[in-house]
């Protein structure tokens, strides 16, 4: 580990950065530096303070204490615009582009090229085209962003950063919603950026990616910088133990459970996208859904849960045919659904941990429509304790929690309904190693209690590690089913693409 | 970490809650206004004046409680000024034209209001109209109905017993103030203690997440619009009683007063935020302000201008406070 000051001045330095949120010391005297032409990975569990640190660097948040230096000169970053002018660009985990505008408009938003009073569309089009080539995207700049895939939208963000001559590009979990091929393309672009002498700060939870592309790794834990590893010191086990402060041995907390009767059966489900979907899941079973991003896995679950309209198809629960026209029906039939996107679909961000945890189970803790506040508090405290949700109190607004803890609140919400069937869509996306293990353990325990668990995951090792059976989808169809014994990354990909 | 909260005494927690609640700031503003007026204006100090203020603002406070529900759920209701007028007209017509007794006439007016609210709700959830558009339409429709039903003339000759609602006193306090207080208490309990109330906040905070939590958001929306119009109708009927006539023009522009009370009271037009207490205090601030402007002999033309600025300042202060909190 490198604790000595390097003998030359790094391009960008952050010194003694401290940031306090209501009830939490988010950053405690952090030192961090970035060098041109290098990729530095910033890792740590959720809530470690990575995103907060980067938000300070990119001007979204202001620091309480500390200083930021560029080429040895102190700078004051008081807003995103200042950061951009200093050559710092950030690409968020949740993309913030304006989807009803086209690519060129998105790239040049806020600094449109002008010809007199009017926007110079031709010039912007030309420049956008050139930028798109630099990020290996062969698309017309007039295309609406809404039509692009997540990966493509991410490339647009990179192009946007390039267009302002960014010296430092921060990527906050850029690969969390990318497929493997898309990730590969992103890495090639990162390599190219390195050659162009751009510094990259890469935030990720995926060890294989970190070990592959980083020149240095900085590890954070609980708002502190625990250490920094050079290229030759980078090692997966070492990083993980620094992150969690303890050794993690087996990553998948899969436990044997007794698998019995069929809990949920879906027959010949069709929507405008899905074709002839049939599958079943048994009590005590973990059924994995694998496939590329956009294969239609979430769409199946949304239709089953009554969010999206079904054109045809039958659903049986415990052998009985049921109608699920809306989410109320789904809830009443004992189905729980942890959606893909916790901030937009899973949580009411402006409400407390308590109110979110009890939201789906209010009927269970009320009499004559009056909420039994005592039971509600007990419910919230139980899950805060059971799932080790890190929050100063149950009254904390969930928007102030880290991603992993937010996800635990979403899961609490469904656990409180005591579901027979629990659907989890990408339950560990953007969640740190420790929380991930806890979520896996939880799934195993649920299965043991006889709950039928359905898990969608884009991480093949996770699907393989956790599932008793895997349904493989591709382009709106089920392509096959693989048992636990036959599951491997190759067999899944082969089935998907056969 | 939760031990920290358990360790605090209940007194501390209560004190924190009171100090931190946005209603407390609004209360301070109201208090300051009252103290200032108490010092500069002799007539402000009389009990009669205070009761007159409260009776005046009770109409948009009562309606404001209804609009709070809609605004907290993330919607908006522009139609309530017309519903206010229509309900007054219909109640009076019940007595004068249909020869109904007092109580059924009041129910008739309330039913008309509730029906309009139901209609608003259905337009929003079934026809998927933006609430602004749906209620802009019904604003116009309800007002037109006032004129069609009355041919533009006030409905006169109501039963004198009807006048108790707007002109009467109970224990020395005007009836409309009692009604406002009862409505406020009922709806404060409704919002804070019941499942439906919680769901209204959740809906305004994040509609998608609320739907995915197995909650029928459509039912809640229809309910909020219905309750909102019902309360607007109630306030309209009380006002008709106070005037002693069913005035087809009653409540014109009234929706803005009610919405302003809610916004000054700390609710956010984005939904998910707002309280009944805040709304009542917001209405009180507007009431005291209007009274002050009269007592200080400021010409009535200036009143709306000053109230406009108060709305802008109140919301700006609230935004600043929120952004500092982040």
Interface residues (C-beta under 8 A of the other chain):
Chain A: X22 X61 X305 X307 X326 X327 X328 X330 X331 X332 X337 X339 X344 X345 X346 X347 X348 X349 X350 X351 X355 X359 X360 X362 X363 X366 X369 X370 X371 X373 X381 X384 X385 X390 X391 X392 X393 X394 X395 X413 X417
Chain B: X1 X2 X4 X5 X193 X194 X195 X196 X198 X199 X201 X202 X205 X206 X208 X209 X210 X211 X212 X213 X214 X215 X216 X272 X273 X325 X326
